Amino acid sequence: MIEKLVRLLSTLFATSFLLTLARLAGAGTGIILQILIARYYGAGVLGTYYLALSLAGILSIFMSMGYPWILAPIVAASEMEKPATVLADFLKLVRKDAVLLSVVFAVPAVLLIWLYPGAGLDQRLALLIGVATAPVYTAMRVCGSLANAMKFFRMANLPELLLRPVLTLMFVAAAIALAVQLNSVSIVAINFFIALALTIWMALFLSKNAAPGFAARSDGGQLSARETSKLRRLAVPMIFSTLFVNMFADVDILMIGLILPAEEAGIFGVAMKIAALLVFAVQITHQILLRDASNAHLNVDRQQMHQIMRKANLFTIGSSVASFVLMLVFGRFLLGLFGPEFQAAYFALLGLIVAQIIRAAAGPAIQILMITENQRTGIPVYICSGIVLLLSNLALVPAYKYEGAAAAVIITTLFWSLWLNYLVRRKTGYQVSVFR
């Protein structure tokens, strides 16, 4: 048992470290890309680029209906019970619902963008391409989650974390070198085609290398109405949790974009993106432990679950504190690379990393609620947290701008972290954080 646990933790940290390095490389590439956009095309173009990609990411969460989050326990259960058609039938459901939801959410989004008063033509077109990108992100999210559940960690993470920013940077850098004038529309379009190509590659890889269930086609079989209803009840709550785990920065950037001009939204967006990328070890570690935590829960091995949580928290808190120290020393210089006006967000950047430290200390509460089938208990937390974030932004941003926006993030993160940990202890008995 001890040797098995040591191997498990060694794999967790080795993989976490590798993928964190990949994320940092992708982050560095993304920073260079954003610097080029800000330097050559201005903070306004960068702000619109942020808004379009944030819109695409948020819509993709709703279009995927939370299904990517429940892939890990389904794969784990299918491997234990060996029914070849379970995973295939589930993936059929995912595809059907994703197509339907893409239409349901894209149509009103297009109408709102086109009819929204005060937006310029370039901004409208960029946001419309963002809407078109959302279904592509949805497919990429499903493929990535399936690859992660099957322990193809590199395929699950590298296309999105590293290859997409690298390829986008190459196209933008080539345009600059050739003196080709780009605007927010063309840059968002470049991102669309790159994401589409990478998603097709991921799907082809999984069809050839994944477990038989991925490519299996049951003989006319499909999930029963009861099974479909159960899966949807498990998945839908994860829409809200995903917005706070993976898309919190994008949600906040969209809110800030409604309060501040595009230029100022771009400046704060840089600080938000840097903070989120520097502490990506939190997200990637929680993602990797999901499968092993699912196994520990299925095996009713509370000691193993406790060890996984403790080691993961140690790793994520340490990396987050290191990020704060790094930005305390070099943050002003890093922001200045985008332009002198971006240094105004220095203290906001530090505040945003403090919020990420709080998140790391809270542990993988959302993931534990999911694998113990207690997702629905978190819905009030996510809804109330969204309201807290919006009200905090409305109250603080007009008066304090970037620092006010960072304070709103800290308030909201502390709010949902404490509430979720209380729910985890009450519903499961697991202690997943440093909070008591």
N, C-alpha and C positions, 0 to 999 in steps of 0.2 A: 504493500500500500504506500509506504514512504517513497520507494523508488519510483512508483507510478506518479505520485504527486510531484516529485522533483522533476521528472521528465515533462510533466504537464506544464509546470511553471517555467521551466527552461524554454520550452517551445513558445509559451505565451510571451515571454520577455524578448526572446530572439526575434520572433515574428513582429512583435510590437515595435522593436527597435528598428528593424529593417524597413517596415512600412512607414514609421515615423520619419526616417531618413528620406524615404521616397516623397513623403508629404512635404518635408522641408525643402527638398529639391524642387518639387512642384511649386511650393510657396515662393521660393526664390525666383523661379521662372515667372510666376504670376506677378510678383512685385516688379520685376523688370518690365514686363508687359504693361502694367499699369503706370509705371514711370514714363514709359515711352508715350502712352496715350495722353497722360497729363502734360508732359513736356511739349509734345508736338501738336496736340489737338485741344488741350485745355481741360480744366476741371469740369466744365459743363459737359463735354463729351464723355469724360470718365464717369460722371454722375449718371448720365443717361444709360451708359453701358452697364453700370451697377444695377440700375432699376430694371432694365430689360432682363438681365440674367437672374436677378432676384425673383422677378415675376415668373419666369420660366421654372425656376426651382420650386417655388411655392405651389404653382399650379400642378406640377408633377407629383407633389405629395398627395394632393386630392385625387389626381387621376389614377395613381397606383393604389389608392384606397387602403393603405396600410398593409397590403399583402407582403411586401418585402420583409417586414418585421417578423412575420410568423413562418417564414420559410425554414428557419433553423430548426425549430421543434418538429416541423413536419418531416424534414429530411431525417432528423434523428429518429423519429418514430418509425418512418418507413424502412430505415436500415435495420431497426430492431425486429420489425414484424415481417419484413420482406414481401410486401405486396407491390408488385412491379407497377401497378396501374395507379396507385394512390397519388404519387407525385405528378404523373402525367395528367390525371384528371384535374388535380388542383391547378396546374399551370394552364389548362384549358379555361378554367374559370377566371384566372387572372387575366388572360388575354381578352376574353369576352368583356369583362367588366372594364378593363382599361380602355378598350375602343369606345365603349358607350360613354364612359366618364370623360374621355377626351373631347367628345362632342358637347356633352352637357356643360363643361366648364369653359371650353374654348369659345363657343358662340357668344355668351354674354360678355366674356372678357373682351372680345373683338369689338362688340358694340359699345361697351363703356369707353374703351380707348379711343375709338373714332369720334365719339360724341362728347368726350370730356372737354370742357371749355379751357382755353388758355394754353393748351399744348401746341408746340410747333409741329410742322410736318415731319421733320427728322425724328423727333421724339416719338410721335405716333407710329411711324414706320418701324422704328427700332423696337418698340414695345410689341407691335404686331408680330414681328419675327420672334420675339421672346415667347409669345403665345404658341407659335408654330414649333418652337424648340421644346416646349413642355412635354409633348408625347414622346419625343426622343429621349429626354431625361427619364421619363417614366420607364421605358424599356431598358435603359442603361441601369436604372436603380434595381429593377427586377433581376436582370442578369448578374449584377454585382452581388446582390444578396444571395442568390442561388450559388454562385461560385464561392462565396464566403462560407455558406452552410456546408458545402462539400469540401471545404478546406483548400480550395484553389485561391489562396489569399492574394497572390500576386495578380492573377487575372481579375479578382474582385476589386482591387484597389488601384492598380497602376494605370489603367486607361484613364480613369477620372482624375486621379491625384497628380499624375505626372505627364502623361502623353498629351492630354487635351491642352493644358497650358503651354507645353513645349511647342506643339504644332501651331497653336494660335500665335505665339510669340514669333515663330519663324515667318509666318505670313505677314504679320504687321511689320516686323523688322525689314522684310524684303520690300514691302511697299514704301517704307521710309527711305530705304537705300535707293530705290528707283524713282523717288520723288513722286510717287502716286498718292494723291490726296485721298485720305480715308475720313469717313465720318462715323458717327455712332451706328448708323444703319449698316454700313459695310462691315464694321467690326463684329457686330452681333451676328450678321449673316455668316461670316467666316466661322465663328464659334458653332453655329448651327450645323454646317456641313462637316466639320471635324467631329462633333459629337455623334452625328449620324453614322459616319464611317466607323468610328470606334465601337459603337453599339452593335453594328452588323458583325464586326470582328468578334466581339464577346459572344454573341449568339452562336456563331459558327463554331467557336472553340468549345462551348458547352455542348453543342449537339454532337461533337466528336469525342469529347473526353469525359463528360460527366457520367453520373450513374445512369443505369439503363432507364430509370424512371423519367429522365429528362426527355428522351426521344420516344419513349414507349407510347403506343396508341392503343388504348383498351378497346376491345371489340364492341363498339357501340355503347360502352359504359360511360356513365357520367355520375357526378356526385348527386346524391338525393337532395330533395328540397331541404330536409332537416340538416344534412351535412353542410350544404351551401349556406344556410342561415347561420349555423354555428360558426363557420369560418368567417363570415362577414361580421358577426358580432365580435369575434376576436380581433379582426383586422382594423375595423373602423376606428376604435379608440386610439390606435397607433398613428392615425393621421395627425391628431393633436399633439401627441408626444413627439413625433418626428419633427414637427415645427419647432419644438423647443430643444431637441437634441441636435439635429442636423441643419436646421434652417432658421435658427433664432436670429442670426446676423442678418439674413435676407428679410425676415419679417420686420426687423427694426429699421433697416435701411429704407424699406418701402414706407414705413410710418414717418421717418425723418424726411423723406422726399415729399410728403404732403405738407410738411411744416416749413421746411427751409427751401431756398432756391436750389436748382440742380448743382450749381458750383459748390455751395456749402454742403449739400448732401454728399457730393463726391469727396470732399475733404474728410467729413466724418466717416464715410464709407471706407476710406483708406485705413483709418485707425481701427475700425471694426474688423476689417478683413485681416489686418496684421495680427490683432489680438487673437482672433479665431484660429488662424493658421499656426501661430507659435505654440499654442497649447493643444494642437490636434492629437497629441498623444492620449489625451483624455478620451476623445471619441473613438480612436482606433483601438485602444485597449479594451474599452467597453464592447466594441463590435466583435473583437476576436474572442473574448471570454464568453460570448453569448452561447455558442455551441456547447462548450464545456460546462457552463453553468446549467444549461438545459439537461445535460446528462446527469450532473450531480443531483439535480432536483428529481429527475425520473427515478434515479437509484436511491432516493431518500438518504443521501449522504450529506448531512448537514456539516460535518467536520470539513469535508472537502470544499463545500460551498464557502464556509467561513475562511478557509485558507486562500481560496481564489480571490475573494473580496478584499482580504487584508493586503495581499501582495499587490493586487491591482491598484488599490488606493494609494499605497506607498509610492508606486511608480508614477501615477498620474499627478499626485500632489507635488512630488519632487520636481517633475518636469515643468509644472506650472509655476512654481516658485522660481525656478531657474529662468524661466521666460520673463518674469517680472524684473529680476535683477538685470537681465540682459537689456531690456527696454529702458530701465532706469538710467543706464549708462549710455546706450546708443539710440534710444528711441527718437530723440530730437534730430539726430543726424539722419536716421532712416527716413523720417517724414520729410526732411528737407530735400531728399533726393527727388521727390515728386514736384517740388517747387517751394519757394520760401513761404507761401501762404499756407501750406499744409502743416507747418510747424505749430500753428495755432491749436492743433489737436493733440499736442504732446500729453497734457495732463489727462485728457480724455482717454488716450491710449493706455496709460497706467491704470486708470480706473476700470477699463474694460478687462484688463488682465486680472485685476482683483476679483472681478465677477467670475472669471474662469477658474480661479483658485477655489472660490466657493463651490463652483460646480464640481470640481475634482474631489473636494472634501465630501461632497454629498454622495459620491459613489454611484454605481449603476442602478439606481432605484427604479428608473423607468424600465430597464431591461428585466429586472427581477419581477416587477408587476406583470410583465408580458409573459414570461415563461411559466409563471404560476397561474396564468389565466385570470389575472386581476386587473386587466387593462382598463376596464370600464370605471373602476373606482378613481382613476386618475383624470377622467374627463372634466369634472368640476375644477380640478387644479389648473388644467391647461386653459380652460375658458376664463377663469378668474385671473390667471396670470397674464393672458393677453389683454384683458381689461386694465390690469394694473400697469402694464407696459405702456399702453396707449394713454392712460390718464397721467402717468408720470411724465411721459414725453410732452404732452400738451401743457402740463404745469411747469416743467423745468426748462424745456428747450427754448421757448421764446425769450426767456430772461437770461439763461446761462449758456445757451447754444451747445457747444460740444461737451463741456463739462456736465451740463444738465442732462444731455443724452446719455452720457456714461453713468451718471447717478441713477437714471431711470433703469438702466440695465442691471446695476448692482441691486437695486431694490427688488426688481422682479426676480432675479436669480435667487436671491436669499428667500424670497417669498415661496417660490415653487419648490425649492430644494428642501426646505424644512417641512413643508406640508407633505411632499411625496415620501420623505423618510418616515414620517409618522405613519402614513398609510402602509408602507412596507412592513414596519414592525408590527402593526396591528393585524394585518391580513396574513402575513407569512411567518412572522417570528424571526426573520433574517435580519441581521445587523449589517447593513451594506455601506455605512458611512462612518465618519469620525464623529458625527453628531450623536448625542445621547439623549 
